Amino acid sequence: MEEVVRLTSLALAAVAEAKDTARLREVELEFLGKSGSISGLMRGIGALPAEERKGFGEAVNQARIEVETALVSRRRALREGELQAQFANEALDVTMPGRAPNAGLVHVLQQTIDEIKRIMGGMGFEYHESPELEEFRYNFDALNYPPNHPAMDEQDTFYISDEVLLRTQCTALQGRVFEQRKPPFRVFTVGRTFRNEAVDRTHGHTFYQVDAFMVDEGISMAHLKGTLAAFVRGMLGDEVTVRFRPDFFPFVEPGVDYAISSPRLFDGRWVELGGAGLIHNNILRRYGIDTERYSGFAFGLGVERMPMMKHGVDDLRYFFENDLRFLRQFA
């Protein structure tokens, strides 16, 4: 009987000292499991005298009941404590200010495109979408490029096949519009273009371009210069100076190089935006437009260079690196 009393005392003490339910489970197995010390007492009952067996068995069973009762009580107390600790850890202080969610922002180039659309629309130009994957005939043939002309070397691009390529210029929209519309009209588009270009801070192999053209009676270089001047000053402010110099493009005659200067960037040095000119008569005649009655102008400008001038960015590659430290400046 002394062993029963001793093991019962040890078991009850271990139950009381258990700090968590995991330790309590270990105590239960240690004393009441199949190999537990209290459970093992019953295996020696056969060695006792017959008159002592009943009392010994009752004492072991009573010990089991006491330990089990203590286990249940201690387990309940530990679980309540664990729940209280969990609730304390998970409690919310509703008086604390909330955390502002991360919100997206409009990319600076998209902001520029939206502004282009607003200004061009305000001057009466219709916006048209045009495909990036373009047909050779619209990208070159319809724009008065003779076969194997040297001017095509400057617009070497990514060919999908002999007849399909990534457009080198948004001017490719002209032929699609001329096939479906008769003058007068004013049309513009904005989109990505692709060229085999040496990449530097003012040039890229992939870049955005705004292209516009107008066909009506009596259109002259004066209309082109006035439209471009109004457009760029609407985009960049009245302090911008514009410059036109003679240049060659197969789809215009005469053709001009169009550049702007702003005190905000490059110490006021000239930065080319694109090319422009009067639509070549060969193109108008190709689509059955009477060149004695109608004339038109066209221009294509690089979009990235406008926010460069506006915000003083000296490298257009920043616009494509997806560095949030840079992009958040334009939120």
C-alpha positions, 0 to 999 in steps of 0.5 A: 500500500505504501507504493500506491500512496507514494505514486499517487502523491508523485502523480498529483504533484506532477499534475499540479506543477504542469505548465501546459497541456502538453506537459500534462499529457506526458504526466498522464502517460507516465502514471496512467498509460499502459506502461505507466507506474500506477497502471503497472501496480496491477501487474503485481497483484498476483504475487500478493496473498489472497486476502490482500488482493481485494484491498490492494486492487481497490486502493490502485483504482482509487489512486487512478480516480484521484489522478484522473480527477486531478488531470481533468481539473488541471487540464481545464484550468490550463486550457482556460489560461491558454485561451485567455492568453490567446485572446489577449494576443489577438485582441484589437485596439479599436481606438488605434488608427488604421493602416493606409492600404497600398494603392496603385498609381497611374504610371507617369507615361499613362498620365502623359498619354491621357494629357495628350488625348485631352489636348488633341481632342480639344483641337478637334482630332479624333482618337483611333486605335492602331495595331502594334502587330502591323502589316508591311504594306501599311508600315512601309508601302502605304507611306511611300517607302520605295523597296530597299530604300535607305530610309528603311534602314533607320526603321529596322524592326522585329519581323514576324514574317516577311509581311508582318512586323512590329510597327516602327511608327504609329504613322502606319495608321494613315493607310487604314484611315485613308481606305475608309474615310474621305477628307476632311478629317483629323485623326491621331493615335498613341501607342508603342513602336519598336525599332532596332535602336541603340539604347541611351538616355534619349533613345530606346528600342521600344517607345511610345509615339503620338502620331496625328494627321489632318487632310482638308482643303488648303492645309499648309505648313502654317497649320502644321507649325501652329498645331505643333506649337499649340500642342507642345505648349499645352503639354509643357508650358508657355516657356517651351521654345520650338524649332523646325529644321528641314529633314527627309521622311518618305511620307512627307514633302516637305519634311521637318525635324521638330525639336523643343527647348526648355530651361528645365532640362539639358541646360536648355539644349534642343531635344528632338521630339520627332518628325513632321511635314505635309503628307506626300502627294503620292500617298494622297493619290494612292488612296484616290484623294484629289491633290489639287483640292486637298492637302494635309500634314502629319507628325509623329512625336516621342511620348517619353520625352515630354515628361522628361522635359516637364519633370526634368528627367534626364534618362528615359530608361527610368520610365521602364525600370518599375522602380517605385521610388522613381514612380511615386514622384508622379503620384 
